[in-house]
Amino acid sequence: MNTLSPQVIEALKAGMRGPVILPDDPTYDEARCIWNAMIDRHPAAIAQCSGVADVMHAVRVAREAGLLVSVRGGGHNIAGNALCDDGLTIDLSGMRSVHVDPEARRAYVSPGATLGDLDHETQAFGLATPVGINSTTGVAGLTLGGGFGWLTRKYGLTVDNLIEAEVVTADGGRVRATAEDHPDLFWAIRGGGGNFGIVTQFVFALHAVGPTVLCGLVVYPFAQAKSVLERYRDYVAAIPDDLCVWAVLRKAPPLPFLPDAVHGREVVIFAFMHGGDVAEGERLIEPIRQFGDPVGEHVGPAPYSAWQQGFDPLLTPGARNYWKSHNFAALDDGLIDTVIDHAGRLPSPQCEIFIALLGGQANRVAADAMAYAHRDVQFVMNVHGRWDTPAQDDACVAWSRAFFEAARPYASGGVYVNFMSADETDRVAAAYGPNYERLARIKQRYDPGNLFHLNQNIRPAA
Ligand SMILES: Cc1cc2nc3c(=O)[nH]c(=O)nc-3n(C[C@H](O)[C@H](O)[C@H](O)COP(=O)(O)OP(=O)(O)OC[C@H]3O[C@@H](n4cnc5c(N)ncnc54)[C@H](O)[C@@H]3O)c2cc1C
């Protein structure tokens, strides 16, 4: 099944500066490896693009030959749509350049860049734009779905900071999308995922951040989970935008600041970052230490780019992952009970429940200002089912699904498109919410044949 005709392969290779990897190539297995080890797909060819010309060429060949197309940025997406079986994967992961104009406070970012690449370049000038919390995530997929992290309450979602994008459309042409130029396309790519074309450059607004921020973890024993989560809920209702605090329930990793007896036991972790004045941050975070009797903490000033890598050791590639996610406008009492119930039955030491705090600037943008619609969401909960061996698949997937169902009555109904698993096609409409119809019309204009459909797919309007 893994074959393209020799003519198509020749046509592909003839117009590419970067390599075309075929199944008999010694680097094929490495080239088809992505973050989630549950994904085992075999593309017929992987076009490792070196620049925009390669992307345009690959799209034209795929279109003319009627190939199935997948698009790979950083390769982190849980659903695994970066790869396809028996089609052409257009792989952008080698295009990692980031150029910063510090005077204009702009970053020009290629589509294979990771969050770490972006932070590295921008922090050299004391600048940053809001992105996610794991430095190996790709800027491309994260941005196209929305993008949030420690700076989001202060500066909004990643898409709120997108100024311009270069897009290779389904006909193999190249357009520039801004608020003035192709405004519909620009509206659609800010939350509409990879449905509308292949973005070959992102231009972001930058803000003064750090380089030193106050950040860290305060850890509580599981026995105190109910009271500390209730206090967390009350506390975050009144904190300023400079401060962001997430709650994580999991088995404690062997962190050196935790007593040995706690390692491997369930804990509640409050992870935070304050991007403003460090002394002010110290004052503001003091109540986190008073939620109960902490079992340990690791708190202090640190480089912003180091904090951006703080969770990397828990989120390394190569593990098996199954995620479920809900949006919440509030943390109801019943939800807190449900979280604690399921966090007390974690099926593997790597499974965890993440409660991310949004609000602030993320919620001051109109729901129809761009494709990303979920502007009333205060908390995004992500059920990270994560484990090592296929033998654990059933137990870990079942736990994730059971918790997701139990939490459903408290959820706001929408879902963050970037956290959706492969089996959630029934939630696509909820992911785009009230903006779906407009997105379908824009899809009809820019990709009427649905060439880019390996994603959380928006069908072209009739
Ligand atoms: C460990 C981990 C931590 C995460 N943390 C956060 C977080 O803190 N905040 C957050 O908001 N999200 C987070 N995410 C979710 C993340 O935003 C998505 O997984 C995102 O899709 C990753 O982008 P990528 O480019 O790495 O993925 P890929 O799998 O390469 O791409 C995902 C999809 O995006 C599309 N795509 C990719 N590149 C392009 C392009 N250039 N043009 C058009 N379409 C394209 C394709 O449809 C592709 O299937 C996290 C994910 C992981 C695995």
The ligand as a Gaussian input file, in Angstrom:
#p B3LYP/6-31G(d) Opt

LIG

0 1
 C        3.334000      17.799000      25.777000
 C        2.370000      18.799000      25.208000
 C        2.144000      19.988000      25.861000
 C        1.262000      20.916000      25.340000
 N        1.057000      22.090000      26.000000
 C        0.243000      23.025000      25.451000
 C        0.082000      24.292000      26.087000
 O        0.649000      24.570000      27.139000
 N       -0.715000      25.191000      25.489000
 C       -1.365000      24.932000      24.314000
 O       -2.070000      25.817000      23.829000
 N       -1.242000      23.740000      23.706000
 C       -0.455000      22.788000      24.240000
 N       -0.316000      21.573000      23.629000
 C       -1.136000      21.265000      22.458000
 C       -0.471000      21.770000      21.197000
 O       -0.847000      23.105000      21.008000
 C       -0.909000      20.923000      20.002000
 O       -0.501000      19.599000      20.188000
 C       -0.374000      21.463000      18.689000
 O       -1.157000      20.973000      17.629000
 C        1.073000      21.098000      18.463000
 O        1.561000      21.697000      17.304000
 P        2.708000      20.972000      16.475000
 O        3.055000      21.857000      15.332000
 O        3.793000      20.544000      17.374000
 O        1.931000      19.678000      16.013000
 P        1.748000      18.868000      14.671000
 O        1.259000      17.550000      15.103000
 O        2.933000      18.944000      13.794000
 O        0.597000      19.654000      13.946000
 C       -0.724000      19.582000      14.395000
 C       -1.642000      19.854000      13.232000
 O       -1.556000      21.231000      12.906000
 C       -1.592000      21.394000      11.504000
 N       -0.368000      22.078000      11.119000
 C        0.852000      21.987000      11.683000
 N        1.674000      22.859000      11.114000
 C        0.985000      23.516000      10.171000
 C        1.272000      24.574000       9.277000
 N        2.456000      25.155000       9.237000
 N        0.302000      25.010000       8.453000
 C       -0.932000      24.451000       8.482000
 N       -1.266000      23.464000       9.322000
 C       -0.326000      23.014000      10.160000
 C       -1.781000      20.024000      10.894000
 O       -3.160000      19.813000      10.691000
 C       -1.282000      19.106000      11.971000
 O       -1.925000      17.854000      11.943000
 C        0.574000      20.637000      24.133000
 C        0.802000      19.423000      23.476000
 C        1.686000      18.513000      24.001000
 C        1.882000      17.199000      23.311000

